[in-house]
Amino acid sequence: MKDFQPDYTNIVKSAQNIEVSRLPLYEHNISVGQMEKILNKKFAYLFNGDLADKTEFFRNYCEFFKRMGYDIVSFEKCIGGAMPGSGCLGGHKDPAINDRDDFNKYPWDEVFENYYKYYSDSFTALRNAMPEGMKAIGGVGNGVFECVQDIVGYMNLCYISCDDPELYEDLFKKVGEVSYKIWERFMKEFSDVYCVLRFGDDLGFKSTTLISADDIRRLVIPQYKKIIELVHSYNKPFLLHSCGAIFDVMDDLINVAKIDAKHSNEDQIALFPEWVERYGDRIGNFGGIDTDAVCRLDRAQLKEYIHDVIGKCKGHGGFAFSSGNSIPDYVPTENYINMVEIVREYRGE
């Protein structure tokens, strides 16, 4: 392949629902273990060092994205890791908040303080290492719903919604307030590093939303709207990563929250071209191939799948190609490389 010259404006235009001549590659997340295999270099350990070590980590991290043909570097740090007592979401820990008394005692101010104590150096190091022509996509990870779940737990949250509706509402409002405060400082200090901002907030599963669509409209989307308005005030587009069948709230996410683009697709819910057909006239769509398909298909099958998706999506608004979720360690490295090479060959590289 010829030398690749990144141009982050490709991904910006795609997020703004403008089709570009060179189809951008995108991933929500790629495991550093995959990067080390492909670069044939160990560098993950550097992330836990000082600012100089972190900067060296990001030189390798950014080099990976550039070498693979990405116009951007995908990087975020999640709020959940800064929340005292977090870990219900994914970690199966006991809830930090069970009732009103727990809510009142919770150290909300520490979340903001912890976030910048833990993560400022990472964003600074990313800035130091950013290659010419590239910028980052990501920012402050975790949306409001995931943050609530991380300290309350999903099942416990469902009980609270019935047992104490006022506390249920206050949880979303308070987490939204804390999240906005974190985003406000982030945009002041690090917006220059980023060309597209995003958070991930999985609102659904295979058949419907995880809480009622009405609750999402009433409690979640107003918090999104504030953060997205902040991002837009810096003239940056906003990308929502959300898994699941969230069709019942997509109009609200577009018309009220004002998302610019959306990522995540799973074939069992809807093939990616269906998302483009439904929403491509209003927002950019990022995705393309189910991560399960990346794991299972050989190169010839991947090529047929990818060319079919691109053919159906071309001419229908802003589009960036990626897996439907991410590239974790369990994805066969060869298959991931095949996926990227097929898209780059399509681009004429």
Secondary structure in CASP SS format (residue, H / E / C, confidence):
PFRMAT SS
TARGET T0000
AUTHOR 0000-0000-0000
METHOD secondary structure of the structure
MODEL  1
M C 1.00
K C 1.00
D C 1.00
F C 1.00
Q C 1.00
P C 1.00
D C 1.00
Y C 1.00
T H 1.00
N H 1.00
I H 1.00
V H 1.00
K H 1.00
S H 1.00
A H 1.00
Q C 1.00
N C 1.00
I C 1.00
E C 1.00
V C 1.00
S C 1.00
R C 1.00
L C 1.00
P C 1.00
L E 1.00
Y C 1.00
E C 1.00
H C 1.00
N C 1.00
I E 1.00
S C 1.00
V H 1.00
G H 1.00
Q H 1.00
M H 1.00
E H 1.00
K H 1.00
I H 1.00
L H 1.00
N C 1.00
K C 1.00
K C 1.00
F C 1.00
A H 1.00
Y H 1.00
L H 1.00
F H 1.00
N H 1.00
G C 1.00
D C 1.00
L H 1.00
A H 1.00
D H 1.00
K H 1.00
T H 1.00
E H 1.00
F H 1.00
F H 1.00
R H 1.00
N H 1.00
Y H 1.00
C H 1.00
E H 1.00
F H 1.00
F H 1.00
K H 1.00
R H 1.00
M C 1.00
G C 1.00
Y C 1.00
D C 1.00
I E 1.00
V E 1.00
S E 1.00
F E 1.00
E E 1.00
K E 1.00
C E 1.00
I H 1.00
G H 1.00
G H 1.00
A H 1.00
M C 1.00
P C 1.00
G C 1.00
S C 1.00
G C 1.00
C H 1.00
L H 1.00
G H 1.00
G H 1.00
H C 1.00
K C 1.00
D C 1.00
P C 1.00
A C 1.00
I C 1.00
N C 1.00
D C 1.00
R H 1.00
D H 1.00
D H 1.00
F H 1.00
N H 1.00
K H 1.00
Y C 1.00
P C 1.00
W H 1.00
D H 1.00
E H 1.00
V H 1.00
F H 1.00
E H 1.00
N H 1.00
Y H 1.00
Y H 1.00
K H 1.00
Y H 1.00
Y H 1.00
S H 1.00
D H 1.00
S H 1.00
F H 1.00
T H 1.00
A H 1.00
L H 1.00
R H 1.00
N H 1.00
A H 1.00
M C 1.00
P C 1.00
E C 1.00
G C 1.00
M C 1.00
K E 1.00
A E 1.00
I E 1.00
G E 1.00
G E 1.00
V E 1.00
G E 1.00
N C 1.00
G C 1.00
V H 1.00
F H 1.00
E H 1.00
C H 1.00
V H 1.00
Q H 1.00
D H 1.00
I H 1.00
V H 1.00
G C 1.00
Y H 1.00
M H 1.00
N H 1.00
L H 1.00
C H 1.00
Y H 1.00
I H 1.00
S H 1.00
C H 1.00
D H 1.00
D C 1.00
P H 1.00
E H 1.00
L H 1.00
Y H 1.00
E H 1.00
D H 1.00
L H 1.00
F H 1.00
K H 1.00
K H 1.00
V H 1.00
G H 1.00
E H 1.00
V H 1.00
S H 1.00
Y H 1.00
K H 1.00
I H 1.00
W H 1.00
E H 1.00
R H 1.00
F H 1.00
M H 1.00
K H 1.00
E H 1.00
F H 1.00
S H 1.00
D H 1.00
V H 1.00
Y E 1.00
C E 1.00
V E 1.00
L E 1.00
R E 1.00
F E 1.00
G E 1.00
D C 1.00
D C 1.00
L C 1.00
G E 1.00
F C 1.00
K C 1.00
S C 1.00
T C 1.00
T E 1.00
L C 1.00
I C 1.00
S C 1.00
A H 1.00
D H 1.00
D H 1.00
I H 1.00
R H 1.00
R H 1.00
L H 1.00
V H 1.00
I H 1.00
P H 1.00
Q H 1.00
Y H 1.00
K H 1.00
K H 1.00
I H 1.00
I H 1.00
E H 1.00
L H 1.00
V H 1.00
H H 1.00
S H 1.00
Y C 1.00
N C 1.00
K C 1.00
P C 1.00
F E 1.00
L E 1.00
L E 1.00
H E 1.00
S C 1.00
C C 1.00
G C 1.00
A C 1.00
I C 1.00
F H 1.00
D H 1.00
V H 1.00
M H 1.00
D H 1.00
D H 1.00
L H 1.00
I H 1.00
N H 1.00
V C 1.00
A C 1.00
K C 1.00
I C 1.00
D C 1.00
A E 1.00
K E 1.00
H E 1.00
S C 1.00
N C 1.00
E C 1.00
D C 1.00
Q C 1.00
I C 1.00
A C 1.00
L C 1.00
F H 1.00
P H 1.00
E H 1.00
W H 1.00
V H 1.00
E H 1.00
R H 1.00
Y H 1.00
G C 1.00
D C 1.00
R C 1.00
I C 1.00
G E 1.00
N E 1.00
F E 1.00
G E 1.00
G E 1.00
I E 1.00
D C 1.00
T H 1.00
D H 1.00
A H 1.00
V H 1.00
C H 1.00
R H 1.00
L C 1.00
D C 1.00
R H 1.00
A H 1.00
Q H 1.00
L H 1.00
K H 1.00
E H 1.00
Y H 1.00
I H 1.00
H H 1.00
D H 1.00
V H 1.00
I H 1.00
G H 1.00
K H 1.00
C H 1.00
K C 1.00
G C 1.00
H C 1.00
G C 1.00
G C 1.00
F E 1.00
A E 1.00
F E 1.00
S E 1.00
S E 1.00
G C 1.00
N C 1.00
S C 1.00
I E 1.00
P C 1.00
D C 1.00
Y C 1.00
V C 1.00
P C 1.00
T H 1.00
E H 1.00
N H 1.00
Y H 1.00
I H 1.00
N H 1.00
M H 1.00
V H 1.00
E H 1.00
I H 1.00
V H 1.00
R H 1.00
E H 1.00
Y H 1.00
R C 1.00
G C 1.00
E C 1.00
END
